[in-house]
């Protein structure tokens, strides 16, 4: 334990929040290897968190909180089964399995299990991406359970109301129960059918880390690192899947810029203003290599979504300076991506690239045409992009209004402050 038994309330809450995001999925995944019951694994993990809330303010933080929580969860499972659930031989055997896992090291316990997935959190993703669920439900459930995102953060990623996501998660669990098909660890032959949802989850978790929708920081590198690590594990597990390697490429290339995306005070630094000497060259090299591998595996077929996004990131990574960026190629790649997805967010990004390649006057009508899209009604980047284009055209009064609208919609305080500063700057220009 830490030397001081007293922990102030703010520190405790920050610690529990971190554990909920980082440790809880690992604990649930580790328990699932033994109990083979997702609901029970979740209950035991939550019981362990309650025990931590009771003990840690009094005794101080343990040296290894994750191990403490896992031990507490396993002990709670044994106690619960002995007290109230030992009604048949199955439960008795389950209690013995938990006790055995408690005695063994995590490595030995994992080696003893005959399944194809070697990482507890990645295993849990495949478990949650059950074929009885729609893809949207799979993604929502796994983002909540594994990604550690709140329903509000998931809703913003999907551009739908929070209540919709909450209902989707509830329905997903009910669907599984009604189908009588329990969450089981899939075998290798079953993995491809669940791959698309797992990749989408990893992609959204990385995006939340790269540009946090809430919280005090503009970026959360820990989420990016976790998503990249898990995607690399998936690449080792499924080495012939081109889109897995394309997603590794995209994440590595994007993550290479993380250090340069904020200044010393944590304020956002946009891509054209970043110090490119701070970009991580090792990650760039790894990303370019993964992209080449994905293209080799794809062969003569058309590139899919993650490869196209990785190719866009590669254009930025290869540019020695902002003014050397191949914006025309980036706009063309976004055009291909738009044809695949039909996403209004992709359409907005394409407009940004066209604005950089051909000027703001060409891009502004494209952005204005997106104003009627209901899915972008609360998307702060739509008025933010519009404000930037208007400012570049010298229409500062209109740009000021657009930036103020974007700031009102932004949930991240760092980004909100930056948008307000742009509004003030435009107001100053319009009045001078």
C-alpha positions in Angstrom: 0.0 0.0 0.0 1.0 3.6 -0.4 2.4 5.1 2.8 -0.4 7.6 3.4 -3.7 5.9 4.4 -5.6 9.0 3.7 -6.7 9.8 0.1 -8.4 13.0 -0.7 -11.8 12.7 -2.4 -10.7 14.2 -5.7 -7.8 11.8 -6.1 -10.0 8.9 -5.2 -12.5 9.8 -7.9 -9.8 10.3 -10.5 -8.3 6.9 -9.6 -11.6 5.1 -9.8 -12.4 6.8 -13.1 -9.1 5.7 -14.5 -9.6 2.2 -13.2 -13.1 2.0 -14.7 -11.6 2.9 -18.1 -8.4 1.0 -18.0 -8.6 -1.9 -15.5 -12.3 -2.9 -15.6 -12.2 -4.4 -19.1 -9.0 -6.4 -18.2 -10.7 -7.7 -15.0 -13.9 -8.7 -16.8 -11.8 -10.4 -19.5 -9.7 -12.2 -17.0 -12.7 -13.4 -15.1 -14.5 -14.4 -18.3 -11.7 -16.9 -19.0 -12.7 -18.8 -15.9 -16.4 -18.2 -15.3 -17.5 -18.2 -19.0 -20.4 -16.0 -18.1 -20.3 -12.3 -19.0 -23.0 -11.2 -16.6 -21.3 -12.9 -13.7 -17.9 -11.5 -14.7 -19.3 -8.0 -14.9 -21.0 -8.4 -11.5 -17.8 -9.6 -9.8 -15.8 -6.8 -11.3 -18.3 -4.2 -10.1 -18.2 -5.8 -6.7 -14.5 -5.4 -6.6 -14.8 -1.7 -7.5 -17.3 -1.3 -4.6 -14.8 -3.0 -2.3 -12.1 -0.6 -3.5 -14.3 2.4 -2.8 -14.8 1.1 0.7 -11.1 0.1 1.4 -8.9 2.5 -0.4 -9.9 5.8 1.3 -9.1 4.1 4.6 -6.0 2.0 3.7 -4.5 3.9 0.8 -4.0 2.8 -2.8 -2.5 -0.6 -3.3 0.9 -0.9 -5.1 -0.8 -2.7 -8.0 -4.5 -1.7 -8.2 -5.3 -3.9 -11.1 -4.0 -7.0 -9.3 -5.8 -6.0 -6.1 -9.1 -5.7 -8.0 -8.7 -9.0 -9.8 -8.0 -10.8 -6.5 -11.0 -9.1 -4.9 -13.2 -10.0 -7.8 -12.2 -13.7 -7.6 -12.6 -13.8 -3.8 -16.1 -12.3 -4.2 -16.9 -14.9 -6.8 -15.9 -17.7 -4.5 -17.8 -16.3 -1.6 -20.9 -15.6 -3.6 -21.0 -19.1 -5.1 -20.4 -20.7 -1.7 -23.1 -18.6 0.0 -26.0 -18.5 -2.4 -25.3 -20.1 -5.8 -23.9 -23.5 -5.0 -27.1 -25.3 -6.0 -25.6 -27.9 -8.3 -22.4 -29.6 -9.4 -21.8 -27.0 -12.1 -21.6 -24.2 -9.6 -19.4 -26.2 -7.3 -17.0 -26.9 -10.2 -17.1 -23.1 -11.1 -16.0 -22.2 -7.6 -13.1 -24.7 -7.8 -12.1 -23.2 -11.1 -12.0 -19.7 -9.6 -10.0 -20.9 -6.7 -7.5 -22.6 -9.1 -7.2 -19.4 -11.1 -6.5 -17.5 -7.9 -3.6 -19.8 -7.0 -2.1 -19.8 -10.5 -0.3 -17.0 -12.2 -2.1 -15.2 -14.9 0.3 -16.6 -17.5 -0.2 -20.2 -16.4 -3.9 -19.7 -16.2 -4.0 -18.3 -19.7 -1.8 -21.1 -21.1 -4.2 -23.7 -19.6 -7.2 -22.4 -21.6 -7.7 -23.6 -25.1 -8.9 -20.6 -27.1 -7.5 -18.7 -30.0 -7.3 -15.1 -28.5 -4.3 -14.3 -26.4 -5.3 -11.0 -24.8 -8.0 -10.7 -22.2 -9.4 -7.4 -23.5 -9.3 -8.4 -27.1 -10.9 -11.7 -26.2 -13.7 -9.8 -24.5 -14.2 -7.7 -27.7 -14.8 -10.8 -29.7 -17.1 -12.2 -27.0 -19.2 -9.1 -27.1 -19.4 -9.0 -30.9 -21.9 -11.8 -30.8 -23.5 -12.8 -34.1 -27.0 -12.6 -32.6 -26.5 -8.8 -32.4 -26.6 -6.2 -35.2 -23.3 -4.5 -35.9 -24.5 -1.3 -34.3 -25.4 -3.1 -31.1 -22.1 -5.0 -31.1 -20.1 -1.8 -31.4 -22.2 0.0 -28.8 -21.9 -2.8 -26.3 -18.2 -3.3 -26.7 -17.4 0.4 -26.6 -19.2 0.6 -23.3 -17.8 -2.6 -21.8 -14.3 -2.7 -23.2 -13.5 0.8 -24.5 -14.6 2.3 -21.2 -16.5 5.0 -23.0 -19.7 6.6 -21.4 -23.0 6.3 -23.3 -22.6 10.0 -24.0 -19.2 9.6 -25.6 -20.5 6.6 -27.7 -23.5 8.7 -28.8 -21.2 11.5 -30.0 -19.1 8.9 -31.9 -22.3 7.7 -33.6 -23.8 11.1 -33.9 -27.1 9.9 -32.3 -28.9 10.8 -29.1 -27.5 9.4 -25.9 -30.9 7.6 -25.1 -30.5 5.7 -28.4 -27.2 4.3 -27.4 -28.5 3.4 -23.9 -31.4 1.5 -25.4 -29.2 -0.2 -27.9 -26.9 -1.6 -25.1 -29.9 -2.8 -23.1 -31.5 -4.4 -26.1 -28.2 -6.1 -27.0 -28.0 -7.9 -23.7 -31.7 -8.8 -23.8 -31.3 -10.2 -27.4 -28.5 -12.5 -26.2 -30.6 -13.7 -23.2 -33.7 -14.3 -25.3 -31.8 -16.2 -28.0 -30.5 -18.5 -25.3 -27.0 -18.1 -26.8 -24.6 -17.2 -24.1 -21.5 -15.1 -24.6 -18.8 -17.7 -25.5 -15.2 -17.3 -26.4 -15.2 -17.8 -30.1 -12.9 -20.3 -31.8 -10.5 -19.3 -34.6 -13.0 -20.4 -37.3 -15.6 -18.0 -35.8 -13.4 -14.9 -35.7 -13.8 -13.5 -39.3 -17.5 -13.1 -38.8 -16.9 -10.8 -35.9 -13.9 -9.0 -37.2 -15.7 -6.0 -38.7 -17.3 -5.0 -35.5 -14.1 -5.5 -33.5 -12.2 -3.3 -35.9 -14.9 -0.6 -35.7 -14.7 -0.7 -31.9 -10.9 -0.3 -31.9 -11.2 2.5 -34.5 -13.7 4.4 -32.3 -11.7 3.9 -29.2 -8.6 5.3 -30.9 -10.6 8.3 -32.3 -11.8 9.1 -28.8 -8.2 9.1 -27.6 -7.0 11.2 -30.6 -9.7 13.9 -30.2 -11.5 13.4 -26.8 -15.1 14.4 -26.9 -15.1 15.2 -23.2 -12.8 15.6 -20.2 -10.1 18.1 -19.5 -7.6 17.1 -22.2 -7.9 17.5 -25.9 -6.3 14.1 -26.5 -6.0 10.9 -24.4 -2.8 9.1 -25.6 -3.5 6.2 -23.2 -6.6 5.3 -25.2 -4.7 5.6 -28.5 -1.9 3.4 -27.1 -4.4 0.7 -25.9 -6.3 0.7 -29.2 -3.0 0.4 -31.2 -1.7 -2.4 -29.0 -4.9 -4.4 -29.3 -5.0 -3.9 -33.1 -1.4 -5.2 -33.3 -2.3 -8.2 -31.3 -5.2 -8.8 -33.7 -2.8 -8.5 -36.6 -0.6 -11.3 -35.1 -3.8 -13.4 -34.6 -5.1 -12.8 -38.2 -2.0 -12.0 -40.3 -3.7 -12.4 -43.6 -6.5 -9.8 -43.0 -5.6 -6.7 -45.0 -8.0 -4.3 -43.1 -6.4 -5.3 -39.8 -3.0 -4.1 -41.0 -4.6 -1.1 -42.6 -6.0 -0.1 -39.3 -2.7 -0.6 -37.6 -1.2 1.7 -40.2 -3.9 4.4 -39.7 -3.4 4.3 -35.9 0.4 4.3 -36.0 0.4 7.2 -38.4 -2.1 9.2 -36.5 -0.5 8.5 -33.1 2.9 9.7 -34.5 1.5 13.3 -34.2 0.1 13.1 -30.7 3.0 14.9 -29.0 2.8 17.8 -31.4 -1.0 18.2 -31.2 -0.9 20.2 -27.9 1.4 22.9 -26.6 3.1 23.0 -23.2 -0.1 24.2 -21.6 -2.3 21.5 -23.2 -3.9 23.8 -25.8 -4.6 22.4 -29.3 -2.1 22.8 -32.1 -3.6 22.3 -35.5 -1.9 20.3 -38.1 -0.5 23.2 -40.2 1.1 24.7 -37.1 2.6 21.5 -35.6 6.4 21.2 -35.1 7.0 18.2 -37.4 10.3 17.4 -35.6 8.2 16.3 -32.7 6.4 13.6 -34.8 7.4 10.1 -33.9 9.4 8.8 -36.8 9.4 5.2 -35.5 5.6 5.2 -35.5 5.6 6.8 -39.0 7.9 4.0 -40.3 5.8 1.3 -38.7 2.6 2.8 -40.1 4.0 3.0 -43.6 5.2 -0.6 -43.4 1.8 -1.7 -42.2 0.1 0.2 -45.0 2.4 -1.5 -47.6 1.6 -4.9 -46.0 -2.2 -4.2 -46.2 -1.9 -3.2 -49.9 0.1 -6.4 -50.6 -2.5 -8.5 -49.0 -5.3 -6.7 -50.8 -3.8 -7.4 -54.2 -5.8 -6.0 -57.2 -9.0 -5.3 -55.3 -10.2 -1.9 -54.5 -9.0 -0.4 -51.2 -11.4 -0.5 -48.2 -12.1 2.2 -45.7 -9.2 1.8 -43.3 -6.7 1.6 -46.1 -8.0 4.8 -47.6 -7.8 6.6 -44.3 -4.3 5.3 -43.7 -3.3 6.5 -47.2 -4.6 10.0 -46.2 -2.6 9.9 -43.0 0.5 8.8 -45.0 0.2 11.9 -47.2 0.5 14.0 -44.1 3.3 11.9 -42.6 5.4 12.2 -45.8 5.0 15.9 -46.2 8.2 17.6 -44.9 6.2 20.8 -44.3 2.5 21.8 -44.2 2.8 23.7 -47.5 4.2 20.5 -49.2 1.1 18.5 -48.4 -0.6 16.8 -51.4 -4.0 18.2 -50.7 -5.3 17.3 -54.2 -4.5 13.6 -53.6 -6.0 13.8 -50.1 -9.2 15.2 -51.6 -9.3 12.4 -54.1 -8.8 9.8 -51.4 -11.7 11.3 -49.4 -13.8 11.1 -52.6 -13.1 7.4 -52.7 -13.9 7.1 -49.0 -17.2 9.0 -49.5 -18.2 6.7 -52.3 -17.8 3.8 -50.0 -19.4 5.2 -46.8 -21.7 8.0 -47.8 -20.7 9.6 -44.4 -21.4 13.3 -44.0 -18.4 13.5 -41.7 -16.2 12.2 -44.6 -18.0 14.7 -46.9 -16.9 17.5 -44.5 -13.3 16.2 -44.4 -13.3 16.1 -48.2 -14.5 19.7 -48.3 -11.6 20.7 -46.0 -9.1 19.0 -48.3 -10.7 20.7 -51.3 -10.5 24.0 -49.5 -6.8 23.5 -49.0 -6.2 22.3 -52.6 -8.4 24.8 -54.5 -9.2 27.5 -52.0 -11.9 28.3 -49.5 -14.3 29.7 -52.1 -14.5 26.3 -53.7 -15.1 24.5 -50.4 -17.6 26.8 -48.8 -20.6 25.7 -50.9 -19.8 22.1 -50.1 -19.8 22.8 -46.4 -23.0 24.9 -46.6 -24.7 22.0 -48.5 -24.1 19.8 -45.4 -25.9 22.2 -43.1 -29.3 20.4 -43.7 -27.9 17.0 -42.7 -29.7 16.0 -39.5 -26.8 13.8 -38.3 -24.5 16.9 -38.2 -27.0 19.1 -36.4 -24.9 19.0 -33.1 -21.5 18.3 -34.7 -19.3 21.2 -33.7 -16.8 20.7 -36.5 -19.3 21.7 -39.1 -19.6 25.3 -38.0 -15.9 25.2 -37.0 -14.9 24.3 -40.6 -17.3 26.9 -41.9 -15.8 29.5 -39.6 -12.3 28.8 -40.8 -13.3 29.0 -44.5 -15.1 32.3 -43.9 -12.1 33.7 -42.0 -9.8 32.8 -44.9 -12.2 34.6 -47.3 -12.1 37.7 -45.1 -15.8 37.4 -44.0 -14.8 37.9 -40.3 -18.2 38.8 -38.9 -19.8 35.7 -40.3 -16.8 33.6 -39.2 -17.1 35.0 -35.7 -20.7 33.7 -35.5 -19.7 30.3 -36.9 -16.9 29.9 -34.3 -19.3 30.9 -31.5 -21.8 28.3 -32.7 -19.0 25.7 -32.8 -17.8 26.6 -29.3 -21.4 26.2 -28.0 -21.6 22.7 -29.4 -18.1 21.6 -28.3 -17.9 19.3 -25.3 -14.2 19.3 -24.8 -13.1 22.4 -22.8 -9.7 22.7 -24.5 -11.4 22.7 -27.9 -14.1 25.0 -26.7 -11.6 27.6 -25.5 -9.7 27.4 -28.8 -12.9 28.0 -30.8 -13.8 31.0 -28.6 -10.4 32.4 -29.1 -10.9 32.1 -32.9 -14.3 33.9 -32.5 -12.6 36.7 -30.6 -9.9 37.0 -33.2 -12.5 37.3 -36.0 -14.5 39.8 -34.0 -11.4 42.0 -33.7 -10.8 41.8 -37.4 -14.4 42.6 -38.3 -14.4 45.7 -36.1 -11.0 47.1 -37.2 
